[in-house]
Amino acid sequence: MTQTYAQTTLLSLKPSEITVDPGQEFTIDINITNVVNMYAYELKIYYKNSILNATKAVRPPGHFMEPSDPANQFIPKWEIKNNYNATHGRIWLGFTLLAPEAPKSGSGILARITFKAIGSGTTPLNLKDTKLADSSGNPIPHTPEDCVVTVKQPKLPTVSINPPEVTIEVGQQFTVDLNITDVTNLYGYEIMIWYLNSIVNATKAVRPPGHFMEPSDPANQFVAKWEIKNNFNATHGRIWLGFTLLAPEPAKSGSGILARITFVGLSEGSTPIILNNYPGAQGPVKLADNTGAPIPHTAQDGLVTVKLPVLTPPTIEVSPKLVSPKHRYEIIVVNVTIKDLDCRWKAVGFEFKLGYNGEQIQVVNVAEGPFLKQFGETYVTPPVIKPNYVHLGLLLIPQVDGTWTQYPNGSGTLATIFFNVTKGPPATSTLELYDTKIADITATPPGVPHNAVSGEYNFATEVLSPIIVWKDPTTNQTQTFQVQTESNSTIDDITFSQKHRYISFTATGPEGSVGYCNITIPKTLLDAEPEEWLILVDGKTMDYMATANATHTFIYFTYSLSTRTIYIFATRVVPELSTYAILLALFTTTLIITLSKKKLTYKKPKNK
């Protein structure tokens, strides 16, 4: 009896397409789909043996034709021939069940084949001479489905410059690594590296600790060549590196660093770091395995860009930034300085105006500072002194041939201006730097870019030390008494009255503002109990605070400003004082007086 089968049975290789890497092992399944009463099969698979080798063919546990009893099966053929002929390999598989095993229906895996990629390219896995039979030996119609395997091109080892691109400034040092990636059985290398010697020079080439070719024993290596020639020819420098391992050291596989090279940027421009052939020179990169056979590879060059440094603009500034005199007629010093000047600016000339309040201070002298004179002979223009500014220019004189041997560099004082303090406190203004210029050797405006930083003038407090001198008319002997005032007002017209036991003076300041005075009086001149002093400002009794030690009394009081006449009355006066001359000596003194055993009293004024 002949059975009839639906034409839906498939004998297929799965996956139907697969892409693998060189050397990779992978599996292909032989599947049966929609079969009825299957009892036996025979098939052949052909493949290109230059691309693949089959290594194993198995019926995995639970395969579609697995019998209930292992005795109920027979394997007439189970053969792998990778060298079936000059171009192809063949797999020939035959299998049948044996009675009393029942036939199989449905879908499942018949066998699993393991391949290894040994080349690159594409090969079909062709199913040929396929036969399926039922339990009566009748053929089962079916459709075979092949598979296509693609093996990638092998990944060649790469010798490369890392980082591949570098940007630096002139004069800057940098390093690049000579790397190897994805190499197998590397035993030696010879590498030439080329570069434009007008742009960079090599200074050092080393094999750093832990480098890729580091042997287990230093005796197992030989350095055939390790040379830097920056002047290889008129245009190019060359680094020539040759290294090999020695037996019994094993070959190296993988990726790592071969050498580290230090360069320095010489001038603006770009240069490739060339690993391939340089015209007119011998050979590219060479790699060899432990048999001496060359290892195919690729090489990736590098690129270095050298830029002119970004120069930071210098600063012309007033120093100190805050000028605070202590008393009138004091000579204060203001420096005009240059800060962070780079010699690459090639600055040779400086000019500035320094503005000030001529009602508060006056210029008495202008002197060149030491900075510019460090770099050669200088010329200073005669200073132009106006009521509210001083104008000065300085020049570094060139040699006879019009060139300079060195250019100013760094920080220092260009000029010093001496001022006399002519007005008492409070007095504030700006010491303004303007119309500042720095000329380079081209003398082309606007010259060297720069910053200008002005200063501040603040005369907030004045310390005066008037000296009262007493002359004995009989003996002509003198005795001096020093009274000290500290105030934010301008103190003038200091007088002393022995008869009326007071000191008086005027205090002047901006109308409506609050003034203060802190006066120190020797007890040998005037004295009173702390609560017995009397302070009059324009005839009005003022509150005050008084403290004292063994020798002096310290009195502090405030008042509303314009121009005020102030009297300070005591209860006791220096005895036998008959003739006085009051001399005012305006000089800075130490404001802080050590107070010992002092007491503080606050006196509430009596109603007058």
C-alpha positions as CSV (number, residue, x, y, z in Angstrom):
1,M,0.0,0.0,0.0
2,T,1.3,3.4,-1.0
3,Q,0.8,6.3,1.4
4,T,0.1,9.9,0.2
5,Y,2.0,12.8,1.9
6,A,1.3,16.5,1.8
7,Q,4.1,18.5,0.3
8,T,4.8,20.5,3.5
9,T,7.7,18.6,5.0
10,L,10.9,20.6,5.3
11,L,14.4,19.4,5.8
12,S,16.4,22.5,6.7
13,L,19.6,23.9,8.1
14,K,19.1,26.5,10.9
15,P,20.0,29.3,11.1
16,S,19.6,29.9,7.4
17,E,22.2,32.7,7.5
18,I,25.0,33.3,9.9
19,T,28.1,35.6,10.1
20,V,31.0,34.6,12.2
21,D,34.5,35.9,13.0
22,P,37.7,34.2,11.8
23,G,38.6,31.3,14.1
24,Q,35.1,31.2,15.6
25,E,33.3,27.9,16.3
26,F,29.6,27.8,15.8
27,T,26.8,25.2,15.4
28,I,24.2,24.5,12.7
29,D,21.1,22.4,13.4
30,I,19.5,20.0,10.9
31,N,15.8,20.3,11.4
32,I,12.7,18.4,10.2
33,T,9.3,20.1,10.0
34,N,5.8,18.7,9.5
35,V,6.7,15.1,8.8
36,V,4.4,12.1,9.1
37,N,5.6,8.5,10.0
38,M,9.2,9.2,9.5
39,Y,11.4,6.2,10.2
40,A,14.8,6.9,8.5
41,Y,16.9,9.6,6.8
42,E,20.0,10.0,4.7
43,L,21.6,13.4,3.8
44,K,24.8,15.0,2.6
45,I,26.1,18.6,3.3
46,Y,28.8,20.2,1.2
47,Y,30.8,23.3,2.1
48,K,34.0,25.2,1.0
49,N,36.8,23.7,3.0
50,S,38.9,26.8,2.6
51,I,36.4,28.7,4.7
52,L,35.0,26.1,7.1
53,N,35.9,22.8,8.7
54,A,33.4,20.6,10.4
55,T,34.6,19.4,13.8
56,K,31.6,17.4,15.2
57,A,28.2,16.0,14.3
58,V,25.9,14.8,17.1
59,R,22.3,13.8,17.8
60,P,21.6,15.9,20.8
61,P,19.6,14.5,23.7
62,G,15.9,14.6,22.9
63,H,16.5,14.7,19.2
64,F,13.5,14.1,16.9
65,M,14.3,10.4,16.1
66,E,15.4,9.4,19.6
67,P,14.1,5.9,20.2
68,S,12.5,4.7,23.4
69,D,15.1,2.0,23.5
70,P,18.7,2.7,22.2
71,A,18.6,-0.8,20.7
72,N,15.9,0.3,18.4
73,Q,18.2,2.4,16.1
74,F,20.8,1.8,13.4
75,I,23.4,4.2,12.1
76,P,24.6,3.2,8.6
77,K,26.6,6.4,8.0
78,W,27.9,9.2,10.3
79,E,31.0,10.7,8.5
80,I,32.8,14.1,8.3
81,K,35.3,14.6,5.5
82,N,36.8,18.1,5.4
83,N,39.0,17.2,2.5
84,Y,36.4,15.5,0.5
85,N,38.0,17.0,-2.5
86,A,40.3,20.0,-3.3
87,T,37.6,22.5,-2.7
88,H,34.9,21.1,-0.6
89,G,34.2,19.2,2.6
90,R,31.3,16.8,3.0
91,I,29.2,15.5,5.9
92,W,27.3,12.2,5.2
93,L,24.7,11.2,7.8
94,G,22.4,8.2,7.7
95,F,20.0,7.0,10.5
96,T,17.1,4.5,10.8
97,L,14.8,3.3,13.6
98,L,14.3,-0.4,14.1
99,A,11.2,-2.5,15.0
100,P,9.4,-2.5,17.3
101,E,10.1,1.3,17.5
102,A,7.1,3.4,16.2
103,P,7.7,6.0,13.4
104,K,7.9,9.7,14.3
105,S,5.6,12.5,13.2
106,G,5.8,16.3,13.8
107,S,8.9,18.6,13.9
108,G,12.3,18.6,15.7
109,I,16.1,18.5,15.4
110,L,17.8,15.6,13.7
111,A,21.5,16.5,14.3
112,R,23.7,19.4,15.4
113,I,26.9,20.1,13.5
114,T,29.9,22.1,14.9
115,F,32.0,24.1,12.4
116,K,35.1,26.3,12.8
117,A,35.8,29.2,10.6
118,I,39.3,28.8,9.2
119,G,39.3,31.4,6.4
120,S,37.2,34.3,5.3
121,G,34.5,34.6,2.7
122,T,31.0,33.1,2.1
123,T,30.1,29.5,1.6
124,P,26.7,27.8,1.3
125,L,26.0,24.7,3.3
126,N,24.3,22.6,0.6
127,L,21.9,19.8,1.4
128,K,22.3,17.1,-1.3
129,D,21.0,13.6,-1.9
130,T,18.5,13.9,0.9
131,K,16.2,10.9,1.6
132,L,13.4,10.5,4.1
133,A,11.5,7.1,4.5
134,D,8.5,5.8,6.4
135,S,8.4,2.5,8.3
136,S,7.6,0.7,5.1
137,G,10.6,2.1,3.3
138,N,8.5,4.4,1.2
139,P,10.1,7.8,0.4
140,I,8.6,10.8,2.1
141,P,8.5,13.8,-0.2
142,H,10.1,16.9,1.2
143,T,11.8,20.2,0.4
144,P,15.5,20.8,1.5
145,E,16.5,24.3,2.7
146,D,20.2,25.2,2.7
147,C,22.2,27.6,4.9
148,V,24.7,30.4,4.0
149,V,27.8,31.1,6.3
150,T,29.8,34.3,6.0
151,V,33.2,34.5,7.7
152,K,34.4,38.0,8.3
153,Q,37.7,39.2,7.0
154,P,40.3,38.7,9.7
155,K,41.0,41.7,11.8
156,L,44.6,42.6,11.1
157,P,46.8,43.8,13.9
158,T,47.2,47.6,13.9
159,V,50.3,49.7,14.8
160,S,49.1,53.2,15.7
161,I,50.0,56.5,17.1
162,N,48.0,57.3,20.2
163,P,46.5,59.8,20.6
164,P,46.0,60.1,16.8
165,E,45.8,63.9,16.9
166,V,47.6,66.3,19.3
167,T,47.4,70.1,19.5
168,I,50.1,71.9,21.5
169,E,51.8,75.2,21.8
170,V,55.3,76.2,20.7
171,G,57.7,75.1,23.3
172,Q,55.4,72.6,24.9
173,Q,56.4,68.9,25.4
174,F,54.1,66.1,24.7
175,T,54.1,62.3,24.5
176,V,52.6,59.8,22.1
177,D,52.3,56.1,22.5
178,L,53.2,53.6,19.8
179,N,50.5,50.9,20.2
180,I,49.8,47.5,18.8
181,T,46.3,46.0,18.8
182,D,44.9,42.5,18.1
183,V,48.2,40.9,17.2
184,T,48.9,37.1,17.5
185,N,52.3,35.6,18.2
186,L,54.3,38.9,17.9
187,Y,58.0,38.2,18.5
188,G,59.8,41.2,17.0
189,Y,59.2,44.6,15.3
190,E,61.0,47.2,13.3
191,I,59.4,50.6,13.0
192,M,60.4,53.9,11.4
193,I,58.6,57.1,12.4
194,W,58.9,60.2,10.3
195,Y,58.0,63.9,11.1
196,L,58.7,67.4,9.9
197,N,61.7,68.5,11.9
198,S,60.8,72.2,11.5
199,I,57.6,71.7,13.5
200,V,58.6,69.1,16.1
201,N,61.7,67.4,17.4
202,A,61.8,64.1,19.3
203,T,63.6,64.2,22.6
204,K,63.1,60.6,24.0
205,A,61.9,57.2,23.1
206,V,61.4,54.6,25.8
207,R,59.8,51.2,26.4
208,P,57.7,52.0,29.6
209,P,57.4,49.5,32.4
210,G,54.9,46.9,31.5
211,H,55.2,47.5,27.8
212,F,53.6,44.9,25.5
213,M,56.8,43.1,24.6
214,E,58.3,43.1,28.1
215,P,60.0,39.7,28.6
216,S,59.8,37.7,31.8
217,D,63.6,37.7,31.9
218,P,65.5,40.8,30.7
219,A,68.0,38.5,29.1
220,N,65.3,37.3,26.7
221,Q,65.3,40.4,24.5
222,F,67.5,42.2,22.0
223,V,67.3,45.8,21.0
224,A,68.5,45.9,17.4
225,K,67.9,49.6,16.9
226,W,66.8,52.5,19.1
227,E,67.7,55.8,17.4
228,I,66.4,59.3,17.1
229,K,67.6,61.5,14.3
230,N,65.9,64.9,14.2
231,N,68.2,66.0,11.4
232,F,67.7,62.9,9.2
233,N,67.5,65.2,6.3
234,A,66.8,68.9,5.6
235,T,63.0,68.4,6.1
236,H,62.4,65.3,8.2
237,G,63.4,63.7,11.4
238,R,63.3,59.9,11.9
239,I,62.9,57.5,14.8
240,W,64.1,54.0,14.1
241,L,63.0,51.3,16.6
242,G,64.0,47.6,16.4
243,F,63.2,45.0,19.1
244,T,62.9,41.3,19.3
245,L,62.3,38.7,22.0
246,L,64.8,35.8,22.4
247,A,64.1,32.1,23.2
248,P,62.8,30.7,25.4
249,E,60.5,33.8,25.8
250,P,57.1,33.0,24.3
251,A,55.5,35.2,21.6
252,K,53.0,37.9,22.6
253,S,49.4,38.1,21.7
254,G,46.8,40.8,22.3
255,S,47.1,44.6,22.5
256,G,49.4,47.1,24.3
257,I,52.1,49.8,24.1
258,L,55.3,49.2,22.3
259,A,57.1,52.5,23.0
260,R,56.4,56.0,24.3
261,I,57.9,59.0,22.5
262,T,58.4,62.5,23.8
263,F,58.3,65.4,21.3
264,V,58.6,69.2,21.7
265,G,56.9,71.8,19.5
266,L,59.3,74.1,17.7
267,S,57.2,76.3,15.4
268,E,53.7,76.9,14.3
269,G,52.3,74.4,11.8
270,S,51.2,70.8,11.4
271,T,53.1,67.5,10.8
272,P,52.0,63.9,10.3
273,I,53.6,61.3,12.5
274,I,54.2,58.8,9.7
275,L,54.4,55.0,10.2
276,N,54.2,54.1,6.5
277,N,56.8,54.5,3.8
278,Y,58.5,57.8,3.5
279,P,59.6,58.6,-0.1
280,G,63.2,57.8,-0.6
281,A,63.6,55.9,2.7
282,Q,63.4,52.2,3.4
283,G,60.6,50.1,4.5
284,P,57.3,50.5,6.4
285,V,56.5,48.9,9.7
286,K,57.6,45.3,10.0
287,L,56.1,42.7,12.5
288,A,57.3,39.1,12.8
289,D,56.2,36.0,14.6
290,N,58.4,33.6,16.5
291,T,59.3,31.8,13.2
292,G,60.4,35.0,11.6
293,A,57.4,35.0,9.3
294,P,55.9,38.5,8.7
295,I,52.6,39.3,10.3
296,P,50.2,41.2,8.1
297,H,49.0,44.4,9.7
298,T,47.8,47.9,9.2
299,A,49.4,51.2,10.4
300,Q,47.7,54.3,11.5
301,D,49.6,57.6,11.4
302,G,49.3,60.5,13.8
303,L,49.0,64.2,13.4
304,V,50.5,67.0,15.5
305,T,49.4,70.6,15.3
306,V,51.6,73.2,16.9
307,K,50.1,76.6,17.6
308,L,51.6,79.9,18.8
309,P,50.9,80.2,22.5
310,V,47.9,82.3,23.6
311,L,49.6,85.2,25.3
312,T,47.9,86.6,28.4
313,P,47.7,90.5,28.2
314,P,49.9,92.2,30.9
315,T,48.5,94.6,33.4
316,I,49.6,98.2,34.2
317,E,48.4,99.0,37.7
318,V,48.7,101.3,40.6
319,S,50.4,99.9,43.6
320,P,49.4,99.9,46.4
321,K,45.8,99.7,45.3
322,L,44.8,101.8,48.4
323,V,46.9,104.7,49.6
324,S,46.0,105.9,53.1
325,P,48.1,108.8,54.6
326,K,48.2,109.4,58.3
327,H,48.6,113.2,58.4
328,R,49.0,116.3,56.2
329,Y,52.3,117.1,54.6
330,E,53.1,113.4,54.6
331,I,55.0,112.3,51.5
332,I,53.2,109.3,50.0
333,V,54.6,106.9,47.4
334,V,52.5,105.6,44.4
335,N,54.1,103.0,42.1
336,V,52.9,102.4,38.5
337,T,53.7,98.7,37.9
338,I,53.7,96.2,35.1
339,K,52.4,92.7,35.9
340,D,52.8,89.4,34.0
341,L,54.5,90.8,30.9
342,D,55.6,88.0,28.6
343,C,58.8,88.6,26.6
344,R,57.1,87.2,23.5
345,W,55.0,90.4,23.3
346,K,58.4,92.1,22.5
347,A,57.3,95.2,24.4
348,V,59.8,98.1,24.3
349,G,57.9,101.2,25.2
350,F,55.4,102.2,28.0
351,E,53.3,105.3,28.4
352,F,50.6,106.3,30.9
353,K,48.8,109.2,32.6
354,L,48.0,109.0,36.3
355,G,45.1,111.2,37.3
356,Y,44.6,112.5,40.9
357,N,42.8,115.2,42.9
358,G,45.1,118.2,42.9
359,E,43.1,119.8,45.8
360,Q,44.1,116.8,48.1
361,I,47.6,115.9,46.9
362,Q,50.4,117.4,44.8
363,V,53.2,115.8,42.8
364,V,56.7,116.5,44.2
365,N,58.8,114.1,42.3
366,V,58.7,111.4,39.5
367,A,61.3,108.7,39.2
368,E,61.9,105.7,36.9
369,G,61.4,102.3,38.5
370,P,63.8,99.4,38.3
371,F,61.8,97.1,36.0
372,L,62.8,98.3,32.5
373,K,66.4,99.0,33.4
374,Q,67.0,95.2,33.9
375,F,66.8,94.7,30.1
376,G,69.1,97.4,28.8
377,E,69.5,101.1,28.5
378,T,66.4,103.2,28.9
379,Y,65.1,106.7,28.0
380,V,62.5,108.4,30.2
381,T,60.6,111.4,28.8
382,P,60.5,114.5,31.0
383,P,57.4,114.0,33.2
384,V,54.5,116.3,32.4
385,I,53.0,117.4,35.7
386,K,49.6,119.1,35.6
387,P,47.3,120.1,38.5
388,N,45.3,116.8,38.2
389,Y,47.5,114.3,36.3
390,V,51.1,113.3,35.6
391,H,52.2,112.0,32.1
392,L,55.2,109.8,31.6
393,G,56.8,107.7,28.9
394,L,59.6,105.1,29.1
395,L,61.6,103.4,26.2
396,L,64.0,100.5,26.1
397,I,66.7,101.7,23.7
398,P,67.7,99.3,20.9
399,Q,71.2,98.5,19.9
400,V,73.0,100.3,17.1
401,D,71.6,97.9,14.5
402,G,68.1,98.6,15.7
403,T,67.5,95.3,17.5
404,W,67.1,94.3,21.1
405,T,69.1,91.6,22.8
406,Q,66.3,90.8,25.2
407,Y,62.7,91.8,25.8
408,P,61.1,92.8,29.1
409,N,59.6,89.9,31.0
410,G,57.8,89.5,34.3
411,S,56.5,92.0,36.8
412,G,58.0,95.1,38.4
413,T,57.8,98.9,38.9
414,L,57.9,101.2,35.9
415,A,57.8,104.5,37.7
416,T,57.3,105.9,41.2
417,I,55.4,109.2,41.9
418,F,55.9,111.0,45.1
419,F,52.9,113.1,46.4
420,N,52.6,115.7,49.2
421,V,49.3,115.4,51.2
422,T,47.9,119.0,51.2
423,K,44.4,118.6,52.6
424,G,43.2,116.9,55.8
425,P,40.6,114.3,56.1
426,P,38.2,113.3,55.0
427,A,39.6,113.1,51.5
428,T,38.9,110.4,48.9
429,S,39.6,110.2,45.2
430,T,40.7,107.8,42.4
431,L,44.3,107.4,41.3
432,E,43.2,106.8,37.8
433,L,45.4,105.2,35.1
434,Y,44.4,106.2,31.6
435,D,45.8,106.7,28.1
436,T,48.0,103.7,28.9
437,K,50.1,102.3,26.0
438,I,52.6,99.5,25.5
439,A,54.5,99.5,22.3
440,D,56.1,96.5,20.6
441,I,59.0,96.5,18.2
442,T,56.8,97.3,15.3
443,A,55.6,100.5,17.0
444,T,52.2,99.9,15.3
445,P,49.1,101.1,17.2
446,P,47.4,100.0,19.2
447,G,50.4,98.1,20.4
448,V,50.4,95.3,23.0
449,P,46.9,94.6,24.4
450,H,46.8,95.1,28.2
451,N,44.7,95.9,31.2
452,A,44.9,99.0,33.3
453,V,44.0,98.9,37.0
454,S,43.6,102.2,38.9
455,G,44.1,102.8,42.6
456,E,42.2,104.6,45.4
457,Y,43.3,107.5,47.7
458,N,41.6,107.6,51.1
459,F,42.6,110.0,53.9
460,A,40.1,109.0,56.5
461,T,41.8,109.7,59.8
462,E,44.6,112.1,60.7
463,V,46.9,111.6,63.6
464,L,48.6,114.8,64.9
465,S,51.1,115.2,67.8
466,P,51.3,118.9,68.7
467,I,54.2,119.6,71.2
468,I,53.7,122.3,73.9
469,V,57.1,123.7,75.1
470,W,57.4,125.6,78.4
471,K,60.4,127.8,79.1
472,D,61.2,128.8,82.6
473,P,62.0,132.5,82.4
474,T,64.3,132.4,85.4
475,T,66.4,129.3,84.5
476,N,65.7,129.3,80.8
477,Q,65.1,125.5,81.1
478,T,62.3,124.1,79.0
479,Q,59.8,121.3,79.5
480,T,57.8,119.7,76.6
481,F,54.3,118.2,76.6
482,Q,53.0,116.1,73.7
483,V,49.3,116.1,73.0
484,Q,48.1,113.6,70.4
485,T,44.9,113.9,68.3
486,E,43.3,111.3,66.0
487,S,40.4,112.5,64.0
488,N,38.5,112.2,60.7
489,S,38.4,116.0,60.6
490,T,41.1,118.5,59.7
491,I,42.5,119.7,63.1
492,D,44.0,123.2,63.1
493,D,44.8,126.2,65.4
494,I,45.7,124.2,68.5
495,T,46.1,126.5,71.5
496,F,46.7,126.0,75.3
497,S,45.7,128.3,78.2
498,Q,47.3,127.8,81.5
499,K,45.2,130.5,83.1
500,H,41.9,129.0,82.0
501,R,43.0,125.3,82.0
502,Y,42.0,124.3,78.5
503,I,43.2,123.2,75.1
504,S,41.3,124.4,72.1
505,F,41.4,123.8,68.3
506,T,39.2,123.8,65.2
507,A,37.8,120.8,63.4
508,T,36.8,121.0,59.7
509,G,35.0,118.5,57.5
510,P,32.1,118.0,55.1
511,E,29.0,119.8,56.5
512,G,26.5,117.4,57.9
513,S,28.8,114.5,58.4
514,V,29.8,113.1,61.7
515,G,33.2,113.9,63.0
516,Y,35.1,112.4,65.9
517,C,38.2,113.2,67.9
518,N,40.3,111.0,70.2
519,I,42.7,113.2,72.1
520,T,45.5,112.0,74.5
521,I,46.6,114.6,77.1
522,P,49.5,114.2,79.5
523,K,48.3,114.4,83.1
524,T,51.4,116.7,83.8
525,L,49.8,119.3,81.5
526,L,46.1,119.1,82.2
527,D,44.3,116.8,84.5
528,A,40.8,116.1,86.0
529,E,38.8,113.2,87.3
530,P,37.3,111.3,84.3
531,E,33.8,112.7,85.0
532,E,35.1,116.3,85.6
533,W,36.3,117.2,82.1
534,L,34.2,119.7,80.1
535,I,34.0,119.5,76.3
536,L,32.5,122.4,74.4
537,V,31.9,122.4,70.6
538,D,30.9,125.8,69.4
539,G,29.9,126.6,73.0
540,K,27.7,123.5,73.4
541,T,28.5,120.9,76.0
542,M,29.2,117.5,74.5
543,D,29.0,113.9,75.8
544,Y,32.4,112.2,75.9
545,M,34.1,109.0,77.1
546,A,37.2,109.3,79.2
547,T,39.8,106.7,80.2
548,A,43.0,107.1,82.0
549,N,46.2,105.4,83.1
550,A,48.9,106.6,85.4
551,T,50.3,109.2,82.9
552,H,47.7,110.2,80.4
553,T,44.0,110.8,79.9
554,F,42.2,109.6,76.7
555,I,39.1,111.5,75.7
556,Y,36.8,110.5,72.8
557,F,33.8,112.5,71.5
558,T,31.8,113.1,68.3
559,Y,30.2,116.2,66.7
560,S,28.4,117.3,63.6
561,L,30.8,118.7,61.1
562,S,31.4,121.8,59.2
563,T,34.0,124.0,60.9
564,R,33.8,123.7,64.7
565,T,35.7,125.3,67.5
566,I,36.4,122.9,70.3
567,Y,37.5,123.6,74.0
568,I,38.6,120.9,76.4
569,F,38.6,122.1,80.0
570,A,40.4,120.4,83.0
571,T,40.2,121.0,86.7
572,R,44.0,121.0,87.2
573,V,46.8,122.5,85.2
574,V,50.6,122.1,85.3
575,P,51.8,124.2,88.2
576,E,54.2,127.1,87.9
577,L,53.8,127.2,84.1
578,S,54.4,130.8,83.1
579,T,55.7,131.0,79.6
580,Y,54.5,128.8,76.7
581,A,55.3,128.4,73.1
582,I,53.1,126.1,71.1
583,L,54.8,124.4,68.2
584,L,52.9,122.1,65.9
585,A,54.9,119.1,64.6
586,L,52.7,117.1,62.1
587,F,54.0,113.6,61.9
588,T,52.7,110.1,62.0
589,T,52.8,108.4,65.3
590,T,51.6,105.1,66.7
591,L,47.9,105.4,67.4
592,I,47.7,102.5,69.9
593,I,48.8,103.5,73.4
594,T,49.1,100.7,75.9
595,L,46.5,101.3,78.6
596,S,47.3,100.0,82.0
597,K,45.0,100.2,85.1
598,K,42.6,102.2,83.0
599,K,39.0,103.1,84.0
600,L,36.2,104.1,81.7
601,T,33.7,106.8,82.6
602,Y,30.8,108.1,80.6
603,K,29.8,111.7,81.6
604,K,26.3,113.0,81.0
605,P,26.5,116.7,80.4
606,K,24.8,119.1,82.8
607,N,22.2,121.5,81.4
608,K,23.8,124.8,80.8
